[in-house]
């Protein structure tokens, strides 16, 4: 299943989802889908990649553990950042709602499918 189909499925299954982006380690979009502006989604994806990179460095310094996911919550939105491999990551943006559990579950499923496609 191509990346776009996996991201489309993720956005469709998460109520309030605004967009999803698969990006590489440099923050460049590999594929993206969403109802928000493409440029805004790319900026969010690149910015969240910086956060992911910095957090991975901290986790590496603290021990031999592996970062699985980051949730950024603001007054109006939630953003999930999940590494797929060392070179790729997924960002899902959604409205601030009570759907965080559903968003995490569906994102984890998407990560597994993306990993199978990339590996």
C-alpha positions as a Markdown table, in Angstrom:
| # | Residue | x | y | z |
|---|---|---|---|---|
| 1 | Unk | 0.0 | 0.0 | 0.0 |
| 2 | Unk | 1.5 | 3.3 | -1.0 |
| 3 | Unk | 2.4 | 6.0 | 1.6 |
| 4 | Unk | -0.4 | 8.3 | 0.5 |
| 5 | Unk | -3.1 | 5.6 | 1.0 |
| 6 | Unk | -1.7 | 4.8 | 4.5 |
| 7 | Unk | -1.8 | 8.5 | 5.5 |
| 8 | Unk | -5.3 | 8.9 | 4.0 |
| 9 | Unk | -6.5 | 6.0 | 6.0 |
| 10 | Unk | -5.0 | 7.4 | 9.2 |
| 11 | Unk | -6.6 | 10.8 | 8.7 |
| 12 | Unk | -10.0 | 9.3 | 7.9 |
| 13 | Unk | -9.9 | 7.0 | 11.0 |
| 14 | Unk | -9.0 | 9.8 | 13.5 |
| 15 | Unk | -11.9 | 12.2 | 14.3 |
| 16 | Unk | -10.6 | 15.8 | 14.1 |
| 17 | Unk | -7.5 | 15.0 | 12.2 |
| 18 | Unk | -6.2 | 17.9 | 10.2 |
| 19 | Unk | -3.3 | 16.3 | 8.4 |
| 20 | Unk | -0.6 | 13.6 | 8.4 |
| 21 | Unk | 2.9 | 13.8 | 7.0 |
| 22 | Unk | 5.7 | 11.3 | 6.5 |
| 23 | Unk | 9.0 | 13.1 | 6.5 |
| 24 | Unk | 12.7 | 12.1 | 6.2 |
| 25 | Unk | 15.4 | 12.9 | 8.8 |
| 26 | Unk | 16.0 | 16.3 | 7.2 |
| 27 | Unk | 12.4 | 17.3 | 7.6 |
| 28 | Unk | 11.5 | 17.0 | 3.9 |
| 29 | Unk | 8.0 | 15.7 | 3.1 |
| 30 | Unk | 7.9 | 12.3 | 1.6 |
| 31 | Unk | 4.1 | 12.2 | 1.4 |
| 32 | Unk | 1.3 | 14.2 | 3.1 |
| 33 | Unk | -2.4 | 14.3 | 3.2 |
| 34 | Unk | -4.9 | 16.6 | 5.0 |
| 35 | Unk | -7.5 | 19.2 | 5.0 |
| 36 | Unk | -5.1 | 21.9 | 6.0 |
| 37 | Unk | -2.9 | 24.0 | 3.7 |
| 38 | Unk | -0.1 | 21.9 | 2.2 |
| 39 | Unk | 2.6 | 24.5 | 3.0 |
| 40 | Unk | 1.4 | 24.7 | 6.6 |
| 41 | Unk | 1.5 | 21.0 | 7.0 |
| 42 | Unk | 5.1 | 20.8 | 5.5 |
| 43 | Unk | 6.2 | 23.5 | 8.0 |
| 44 | Unk | 4.6 | 21.7 | 10.9 |
| 45 | Unk | 6.3 | 18.4 | 9.7 |
| 46 | Unk | 9.7 | 20.0 | 9.5 |
| 47 | Unk | 9.4 | 21.8 | 12.8 |
| 48 | Unk | 8.3 | 18.7 | 14.6 |
| 49 | Unk | 11.2 | 16.9 | 13.1 |
| 50 | Unk | 13.5 | 19.3 | 14.9 |
| 51 | Unk | 11.7 | 18.5 | 18.2 |
| 52 | Unk | 12.0 | 14.7 | 17.5 |
| 53 | Unk | 15.7 | 15.0 | 16.7 |
| 54 | Unk | 16.4 | 16.9 | 19.9 |
| 55 | Unk | 14.4 | 14.6 | 22.0 |
| 56 | Unk | 16.1 | 11.5 | 20.5 |
| 57 | Unk | 19.5 | 13.0 | 21.4 |
| 58 | Unk | 18.3 | 13.5 | 25.0 |
| 59 | Unk | 17.0 | 9.9 | 25.2 |
| 60 | Unk | 20.2 | 8.6 | 23.7 |
| 61 | Unk | 22.3 | 10.4 | 26.3 |
| 62 | Unk | 20.2 | 9.2 | 29.2 |
| 63 | Unk | 20.6 | 5.5 | 28.4 |
| 64 | Unk | 19.9 | 2.9 | 25.8 |
| 65 | Unk | 16.2 | 3.5 | 25.5 |
| 66 | Unk | 14.3 | 4.4 | 22.3 |
| 67 | Unk | 11.9 | 7.2 | 21.8 |
| 68 | Unk | 8.5 | 5.9 | 20.6 |
| 69 | Unk | 6.2 | 9.0 | 20.4 |
| 70 | Unk | 5.9 | 12.6 | 21.4 |
| 71 | Unk | 2.6 | 14.4 | 22.0 |
| 72 | Unk | 2.5 | 18.1 | 21.8 |
| 73 | Unk | -0.7 | 19.7 | 23.2 |
| 74 | Unk | -1.7 | 23.3 | 22.8 |
| 75 | Unk | -4.8 | 25.2 | 23.6 |
| 76 | Unk | -6.3 | 24.4 | 20.2 |
| 77 | Unk | -4.5 | 21.4 | 18.8 |
| 78 | Unk | -2.6 | 18.2 | 19.4 |
| 79 | Unk | 0.3 | 17.0 | 17.4 |
| 80 | Unk | 1.7 | 13.5 | 17.5 |
| 81 | Unk | 5.3 | 12.8 | 16.4 |
| 82 | Unk | 6.3 | 9.2 | 15.9 |
| 83 | Unk | 9.6 | 7.8 | 14.5 |
| 84 | Unk | 9.1 | 5.1 | 11.8 |
| 85 | Unk | 12.8 | 4.4 | 11.4 |
| 86 | Unk | 15.9 | 6.3 | 12.2 |
| 87 | Unk | 15.4 | 8.1 | 8.9 |
| 88 | Unk | 11.7 | 8.7 | 8.7 |
| 89 | Unk | 8.9 | 9.9 | 11.0 |
| 90 | Unk | 5.2 | 10.5 | 11.1 |
| 91 | Unk | 3.4 | 13.7 | 12.2 |
| 92 | Unk | -0.3 | 13.7 | 12.8 |
| 93 | Unk | -2.1 | 17.0 | 13.6 |
| 94 | Unk | -5.6 | 17.1 | 15.1 |
| 95 | Unk | -8.0 | 19.4 | 16.8 |
| 96 | Unk | -7.8 | 19.5 | 20.6 |
| 97 | Unk | -10.3 | 16.9 | 21.6 |
| 98 | Unk | -10.8 | 13.8 | 23.7 |
| 99 | Unk | -9.6 | 11.6 | 20.8 |
| 100 | Unk | -6.0 | 11.4 | 21.8 |
| 101 | Unk | -6.2 | 7.7 | 22.6 |
| 102 | Unk | -7.8 | 6.9 | 19.3 |
| 103 | Unk | -5.2 | 9.1 | 17.5 |
| 104 | Unk | -2.3 | 7.3 | 19.2 |
| 105 | Unk | -3.8 | 3.8 | 18.5 |
| 106 | Unk | -4.3 | 4.6 | 14.8 |
| 107 | Unk | -0.9 | 6.3 | 14.5 |
| 108 | Unk | 0.8 | 3.3 | 16.0 |
| 109 | Unk | -1.0 | 1.1 | 13.4 |
| 110 | Unk | 0.1 | 3.4 | 10.6 |
| 111 | Unk | 3.7 | 3.3 | 11.9 |
| 112 | Unk | 3.7 | -0.4 | 11.6 |
| 113 | Unk | 2.4 | -0.4 | 8.0 |
| 114 | Unk | 4.8 | 2.4 | 7.0 |
| 115 | Unk | 7.7 | 0.5 | 8.5 |
| 116 | Unk | 6.8 | -2.6 | 6.4 |
| 117 | Unk | 6.7 | -0.4 | 3.3 |
| 118 | Unk | 10.1 | 1.3 | 4.1 |
| 119 | Unk | 12.0 | -1.7 | 5.4 |
